[in-house]
Amino acid sequence: MVGDDLYLDIKRARQEGLSTIFINNKGVVTDPTIGIVVDSVEDISKELISKIEQRNFEFER
């Protein structure tokens, strides 16, 4: 799940067991348990998506 709303997009998706990418374009303070955090959509690369698909990533801030 990719989204920019921390609760509606990310926390709900995590509760359902989905991998998430939070687009934090508003500078919201987050904790590492929410998944991957990027500053903008442009920061989502094929490499990042590949890591998610392999579930071979560390939580990033």
Gaussian input, Z-matrix of N, CA and C with variables (Angstrom, degrees):
# hf/3-21g

backbone

0 1
 N
 C     1     B1
 C     2     B2     1     A1
 N     3     B3     2     A2     1     D1
 C     4     B4     3     A3     2     D2
 C     5     B5     4     A4     3     D3
 N     6     B6     5     A5     4     D4
 C     7     B7     6     A6     5     D5
 C     8     B8     7     A7     6     D6
 N     9     B9     8     A8     7     D7
 C    10    B10     9     A9     8     D8
 C    11    B11    10    A10     9     D9
 N    12    B12    11    A11    10    D10
 C    13    B13    12    A12    11    D11
 C    14    B14    13    A13    12    D12
 N    15    B15    14    A14    13    D13
 C    16    B16    15    A15    14    D14
 C    17    B17    16    A16    15    D15
 N    18    B18    17    A17    16    D16
 C    19    B19    18    A18    17    D17
 C    20    B20    19    A19    18    D18
 N    21    B21    20    A20    19    D19
 C    22    B22    21    A21    20    D20
 C    23    B23    22    A22    21    D21
 N    24    B24    23    A23    22    D22
 C    25    B25    24    A24    23    D23
 C    26    B26    25    A25    24    D24
 N    27    B27    26    A26    25    D25
 C    28    B28    27    A27    26    D26
 C    29    B29    28    A28    27    D27
 N    30    B30    29    A29    28    D28
 C    31    B31    30    A30    29    D29
 C    32    B32    31    A31    30    D30
 N    33    B33    32    A32    31    D31
 C    34    B34    33    A33    32    D32
 C    35    B35    34    A34    33    D33
 N    36    B36    35    A35    34    D34
 C    37    B37    36    A36    35    D35
 C    38    B38    37    A37    36    D36
 N    39    B39    38    A38    37    D37
 C    40    B40    39    A39    38    D38
 C    41    B41    40    A40    39    D39
 N    42    B42    41    A41    40    D40
 C    43    B43    42    A42    41    D41
 C    44    B44    43    A43    42    D42
 N    45    B45    44    A44    43    D43
 C    46    B46    45    A45    44    D44
 C    47    B47    46    A46    45    D45
 N    48    B48    47    A47    46    D46
 C    49    B49    48    A48    47    D47
 C    50    B50    49    A49    48    D48
 N    51    B51    50    A50    49    D49
 C    52    B52    51    A51    50    D50
 C    53    B53    52    A52    51    D51
 N    54    B54    53    A53    52    D52
 C    55    B55    54    A54    53    D53
 C    56    B56    55    A55    54    D54
 N    57    B57    56    A56    55    D55
 C    58    B58    57    A57    56    D56
 C    59    B59    58    A58    57    D57
 N    60    B60    59    A59    58    D58
 C    61    B61    60    A60    59    D59
 C    62    B62    61    A61    60    D60
 N    63    B63    62    A62    61    D61
 C    64    B64    63    A63    62    D62
 C    65    B65    64    A64    63    D63
 N    66    B66    65    A65    64    D64
 C    67    B67    66    A66    65    D65
 C    68    B68    67    A67    66    D66
 N    69    B69    68    A68    67    D67
 C    70    B70    69    A69    68    D68
 C    71    B71    70    A70    69    D69
 N    72    B72    71    A71    70    D70
 C    73    B73    72    A72    71    D71
 C    74    B74    73    A73    72    D72
 N    75    B75    74    A74    73    D73
 C    76    B76    75    A75    74    D74
 C    77    B77    76    A76    75    D75
 N    78    B78    77    A77    76    D76
 C    79    B79    78    A78    77    D77
 C    80    B80    79    A79    78    D78
 N    81    B81    80    A80    79    D79
 C    82    B82    81    A81    80    D80
 C    83    B83    82    A82    81    D81
 N    84    B84    83    A83    82    D82
 C    85    B85    84    A84    83    D83
 C    86    B86    85    A85    84    D84
 N    87    B87    86    A86    85    D85
 C    88    B88    87    A87    86    D86
 C    89    B89    88    A88    87    D87
 N    90    B90    89    A89    88    D88
 C    91    B91    90    A90    89    D89
 C    92    B92    91    A91    90    D90
 N    93    B93    92    A92    91    D91
 C    94    B94    93    A93    92    D92
 C    95    B95    94    A94    93    D93
 N    96    B96    95    A95    94    D94
 C    97    B97    96    A96    95    D95
 C    98    B98    97    A97    96    D96
 N    99    B99    98    A98    97    D97
 C   100   B100    99    A99    98    D98
 C   101   B101   100   A100    99    D99
 N   102   B102   101   A101   100   D100
 C   103   B103   102   A102   101   D101
 C   104   B104   103   A103   102   D102
 N   105   B105   104   A104   103   D103
 C   106   B106   105   A105   104   D104
 C   107   B107   106   A106   105   D105
 N   108   B108   107   A107   106   D106
 C   109   B109   108   A108   107   D107
 C   110   B110   109   A109   108   D108
 N   111   B111   110   A110   109   D109
 C   112   B112   111   A111   110   D110
 C   113   B113   112   A112   111   D111
 N   114   B114   113   A113   112   D112
 C   115   B115   114   A114   113   D113
 C   116   B116   115   A115   114   D114
 N   117   B117   116   A116   115   D115
 C   118   B118   117   A117   116   D116
 C   119   B119   118   A118   117   D117
 N   120   B120   119   A119   118   D118
 C   121   B121   120   A120   119   D119
 C   122   B122   121   A121   120   D120
 N   123   B123   122   A122   121   D121
 C   124   B124   123   A123   122   D122
 C   125   B125   124   A124   123   D123
 N   126   B126   125   A125   124   D124
 C   127   B127   126   A126   125   D125
 C   128   B128   127   A127   126   D126
 N   129   B129   128   A128   127   D127
 C   130   B130   129   A129   128   D128
 C   131   B131   130   A130   129   D129
 N   132   B132   131   A131   130   D130
 C   133   B133   132   A132   131   D131
 C   134   B134   133   A133   132   D132
 N   135   B135   134   A134   133   D133
 C   136   B136   135   A135   134   D134
 C   137   B137   136   A136   135   D135
 N   138   B138   137   A137   136   D136
 C   139   B139   138   A138   137   D137
 C   140   B140   139   A139   138   D138
 N   141   B141   140   A140   139   D139
 C   142   B142   141   A141   140   D140
 C   143   B143   142   A142   141   D141
 N   144   B144   143   A143   142   D142
 C   145   B145   144   A144   143   D143
 C   146   B146   145   A145   144   D144
 N   147   B147   146   A146   145   D145
 C   148   B148   147   A147   146   D146
 C   149   B149   148   A148   147   D147
 N   150   B150   149   A149   148   D148
 C   151   B151   150   A150   149   D149
 C   152   B152   151   A151   150   D150
 N   153   B153   152   A152   151   D151
 C   154   B154   153   A153   152   D152
 C   155   B155   154   A154   153   D153
 N   156   B156   155   A155   154   D154
 C   157   B157   156   A156   155   D155
 C   158   B158   157   A157   156   D156
 N   159   B159   158   A158   157   D157
 C   160   B160   159   A159   158   D158
 C   161   B161   160   A160   159   D159
 N   162   B162   161   A161   160   D160
 C   163   B163   162   A162   161   D161
 C   164   B164   163   A163   162   D162
 N   165   B165   164   A164   163   D163
 C   166   B166   165   A165   164   D164
 C   167   B167   166   A166   165   D165
 N   168   B168   167   A167   166   D166
 C   169   B169   168   A168   167   D167
 C   170   B170   169   A169   168   D168
 N   171   B171   170   A170   169   D169
 C   172   B172   171   A171   170   D170
 C   173   B173   172   A172   171   D171
 N   174   B174   173   A173   172   D172
 C   175   B175   174   A174   173   D173
 C   176   B176   175   A175   174   D174
 N   177   B177   176   A176   175   D175
 C   178   B178   177   A177   176   D176
 C   179   B179   178   A178   177   D177
 N   180   B180   179   A179   178   D178
 C   181   B181   180   A180   179   D179
 C   182   B182   181   A181   180   D180

   B1=1.4519
   B2=1.5146
   B3=1.2923
   B4=1.4629
   B5=1.5159
   B6=1.3320
   B7=1.4507
   B8=1.5059
   B9=1.3427
   B10=1.4645
   B11=1.5239
   B12=1.3189
   B13=1.4537
   B14=1.5272
   B15=1.3174
   B16=1.4521
   B17=1.5261
   B18=1.3118
   B19=1.4570
   B20=1.5310
   B21=1.3242
   B22=1.4662
   B23=1.5212
   B24=1.3189
   B25=1.4639
   B26=1.5294
   B27=1.3066
   B28=1.4646
   B29=1.5292
   B30=1.3066
   B31=1.4740
   B32=1.5232
   B33=1.3154
   B34=1.4723
   B35=1.5218
   B36=1.3261
   B37=1.4673
   B38=1.5245
   B39=1.3323
   B40=1.4676
   B41=1.5315
   B42=1.3311
   B43=1.4628
   B44=1.5307
   B45=1.3141
   B46=1.4599
   B47=1.5270
   B48=1.3391
   B49=1.4543
   B50=1.5169
   B51=1.3150
   B52=1.4554
   B53=1.5252
   B54=1.3223
   B55=1.4644
   B56=1.5239
   B57=1.3213
   B58=1.4635
   B59=1.5199
   B60=1.3239
   B61=1.4610
   B62=1.5247
   B63=1.3217
   B64=1.4632
   B65=1.5105
   B66=1.3277
   B67=1.4655
   B68=1.5198
   B69=1.3270
   B70=1.4610
   B71=1.5244
   B72=1.3242
   B73=1.4623
   B74=1.5203
   B75=1.3332
   B76=1.4640
   B77=1.5201
   B78=1.3370
   B79=1.4577
   B80=1.5167
   B81=1.3214
   B82=1.4609
   B83=1.5335
   B84=1.3298
   B85=1.4632
   B86=1.5272
   B87=1.3354
   B88=1.4648
   B89=1.5169
   B90=1.3272
   B91=1.4619
   B92=1.5264
   B93=1.3221
   B94=1.4694
   B95=1.5289
   B96=1.3105
   B97=1.4645
   B98=1.5244
   B99=1.3209
   B100=1.4634
   B101=1.5159
   B102=1.3026
   B103=1.4684
   B104=1.5092
   B105=1.3077
   B106=1.4634
   B107=1.5165
   B108=1.3322
   B109=1.4604
   B110=1.5222
   B111=1.3317
   B112=1.4650
   B113=1.5179
   B114=1.3360
   B115=1.4615
   B116=1.5286
   B117=1.3421
   B118=1.4598
   B119=1.5248
   B120=1.3101
   B121=1.4627
   B122=1.5217
   B123=1.3133
   B124=1.4547
   B125=1.5271
   B126=1.3213
   B127=1.4654
   B128=1.5329
   B129=1.3181
   B130=1.4601
   B131=1.5236
   B132=1.3130
   B133=1.4626
   B134=1.5259
   B135=1.3170
   B136=1.4694
   B137=1.5215
   B138=1.3274
   B139=1.4686
   B140=1.5304
   B141=1.3042
   B142=1.4620
   B143=1.5263
   B144=1.3030
   B145=1.4639
   B146=1.5199
   B147=1.3228
   B148=1.4609
   B149=1.5259
   B150=1.3267
   B151=1.4603
   B152=1.5228
   B153=1.3159
   B154=1.4596
   B155=1.5198
   B156=1.3218
   B157=1.4612
   B158=1.5258
   B159=1.3187
   B160=1.4621
   B161=1.5184
   B162=1.3288
   B163=1.4763
   B164=1.5265
   B165=1.3249
   B166=1.4585
   B167=1.5210
   B168=1.3068
   B169=1.4592
   B170=1.5177
   B171=1.3079
   B172=1.4535
   B173=1.5227
   B174=1.3176
   B175=1.4463
   B176=1.5209
   B177=1.3175
   B178=1.4612
   B179=1.5175
   B180=1.2929
   B181=1.4673
   B182=1.4961
   A1=108.33
   A2=116.36
   A3=122.58
   A4=106.66
   A5=116.34
   A6=118.36
   A7=113.01
   A8=114.53
   A9=119.88
   A10=113.06
   A11=117.25
   A12=120.92
   A13=107.72
   A14=115.90
   A15=121.15
   A16=112.56
   A17=118.00
   A18=118.90
   A19=112.30
   A20=116.74
   A21=120.24
   A22=112.97
   A23=117.08
   A24=120.27
   A25=112.65
   A26=116.93
   A27=120.66
   A28=113.14
   A29=117.50
   A30=119.12
   A31=111.85
   A32=117.81
   A33=120.56
   A34=110.56
   A35=117.33
   A36=120.58
   A37=110.55
   A38=117.79
   A39=121.23
   A40=110.30
   A41=116.67
   A42=120.43
   A43=111.27
   A44=116.31
   A45=121.39
   A46=112.65
   A47=116.89
   A48=121.24
   A49=115.31
   A50=117.74
   A51=121.25
   A52=111.72
   A53=116.24
   A54=121.26
   A55=107.02
   A56=116.10
   A57=118.82
   A58=112.26
   A59=113.87
   A60=122.52
   A61=105.82
   A62=116.06
   A63=121.97
   A64=108.87
   A65=116.45
   A66=121.46
   A67=106.54
   A68=115.05
   A69=121.81
   A70=110.10
   A71=115.97
   A72=120.36
   A73=113.18
   A74=117.05
   A75=120.69
   A76=112.24
   A77=117.30
   A78=121.03
   A79=114.45
   A80=117.06
   A81=122.33
   A82=109.10
   A83=116.43
   A84=120.70
   A85=107.37
   A86=115.88
   A87=120.67
   A88=110.23
   A89=115.33
   A90=119.72
   A91=107.50
   A92=117.64
   A93=120.99
   A94=114.96
   A95=118.77
   A96=119.38
   A97=113.32
   A98=118.59
   A99=119.47
   A100=113.14
   A101=117.83
   A102=120.08
   A103=111.03
   A104=115.03
   A105=120.48
   A106=109.40
   A107=115.61
   A108=121.97
   A109=108.46
   A110=116.48
   A111=122.37
   A112=108.22
   A113=115.42
   A114=119.81
   A115=113.26
   A116=116.51
   A117=119.80
   A118=109.78
   A119=115.63
   A120=120.94
   A121=110.59
   A122=116.90
   A123=121.41
   A124=112.77
   A125=117.43
   A126=121.80
   A127=112.92
   A128=117.20
   A129=120.65
   A130=107.89
   A131=115.70
   A132=120.95
   A133=110.75
   A134=115.58
   A135=120.34
   A136=109.93
   A137=116.95
   A138=121.14
   A139=110.62
   A140=116.84
   A141=121.15
   A142=110.68
   A143=116.85
   A144=120.97
   A145=110.49
   A146=116.70
   A147=120.79
   A148=110.92
   A149=116.95
   A150=120.69
   A151=111.53
   A152=116.19
   A153=120.04
   A154=109.67
   A155=116.22
   A156=120.19
   A157=111.16
   A158=116.82
   A159=121.22
   A160=111.63
   A161=115.31
   A162=121.94
   A163=110.30
   A164=113.87
   A165=121.96
   A166=108.71
   A167=116.69
   A168=120.61
   A169=110.02
   A170=113.63
   A171=120.31
   A172=107.07
   A173=116.19
   A174=119.09
   A175=109.49
   A176=115.70
   A177=121.00
   A178=109.25
   A179=114.81
   A180=120.68
   A181=109.27
   D1=133.67
   D2=175.40
   D3=-117.11
   D4=131.28
   D5=179.01
   D6=-164.99
   D7=166.81
   D8=-179.60
   D9=-115.82
   D10=5.78
   D11=175.12
   D12=-108.57
   D13=114.36
   D14=-172.67
   D15=-58.21
   D16=-42.25
   D17=-178.89
   D18=-82.58
   D19=-58.15
   D20=-173.18
   D21=-63.89
   D22=-41.80
   D23=-176.37
   D24=-88.78
   D25=-47.17
   D26=-167.64
   D27=-93.04
   D28=-58.19
   D29=-176.37
   D30=-61.75
   D31=-39.13
   D32=177.67
   D33=-65.71
   D34=-42.42
   D35=179.27
   D36=-64.23
   D37=-40.29
   D38=178.29
   D39=-63.15
   D40=-38.66
   D41=177.81
   D42=-62.11
   D43=-28.79
   D44=179.18
   D45=-89.52
   D46=1.61
   D47=176.26
   D48=87.01
   D49=14.44
   D50=-179.66
   D51=-87.56
   D52=150.25
   D53=170.12
   D54=-74.60
   D55=147.66
   D56=-175.55
   D57=-134.01
   D58=151.97
   D59=168.60
   D60=-127.78
   D61=116.19
   D62=179.22
   D63=-94.45
   D64=120.52
   D65=175.71
   D66=-87.77
   D67=100.90
   D68=-173.45
   D69=-95.81
   D70=66.24
   D71=-178.82
   D72=-81.36
   D73=-2.12
   D74=178.70
   D75=-108.45
   D76=1.43
   D77=178.29
   D78=70.72
   D79=31.91
   D80=179.23
   D81=-66.29
   D82=136.86
   D83=176.35
   D84=-73.52
   D85=128.37
   D86=-177.20
   D87=-126.90
   D88=171.02
   D89=173.00
   D90=-117.05
   D91=159.29
   D92=-173.26
   D93=-66.32
   D94=-10.19
   D95=-178.19
   D96=-79.66
   D97=-5.81
   D98=-177.11
   D99=-83.09
   D100=-9.20
   D101=-179.46
   D102=109.80
   D103=-153.47
   D104=-177.25
   D105=-81.87
   D106=138.61
   D107=179.84
   D108=-121.99
   D109=130.11
   D110=174.72
   D111=-126.58
   D112=160.52
   D113=-179.47
   D114=-82.27
   D115=-28.21
   D116=-179.09
   D117=-154.09
   D118=165.76
   D119=179.10
   D120=-59.17
   D121=-34.46
   D122=-179.42
   D123=-61.84
   D124=-19.97
   D125=-179.95
   D126=-80.72
   D127=-5.82
   D128=178.71
   D129=-86.45
   D130=112.39
   D131=-176.71
   D132=-106.99
   D133=166.25
   D134=175.31
   D135=-61.40
   D136=-35.77
   D137=178.81
   D138=-63.24
   D139=-43.37
   D140=179.05
   D141=-63.41
   D142=-43.90
   D143=178.40
   D144=-63.18
   D145=-40.57
   D146=178.32
   D147=-60.98
   D148=-42.50
   D149=178.05
   D150=-62.11
   D151=-39.45
   D152=179.08
   D153=-65.21
   D154=-44.28
   D155=-179.92
   D156=-60.81
   D157=-34.80
   D158=179.41
   D159=-85.74
   D160=-6.70
   D161=-174.55
   D162=53.60
   D163=38.48
   D164=-178.25
   D165=-116.82
   D166=65.04
   D167=-179.09
   D168=-144.41
   D169=159.28
   D170=172.99
   D171=-105.46
   D172=151.16
   D173=175.73
   D174=-64.82
   D175=134.59
   D176=-178.50
   D177=-117.26
   D178=155.14
   D179=176.67
   D180=-112.74

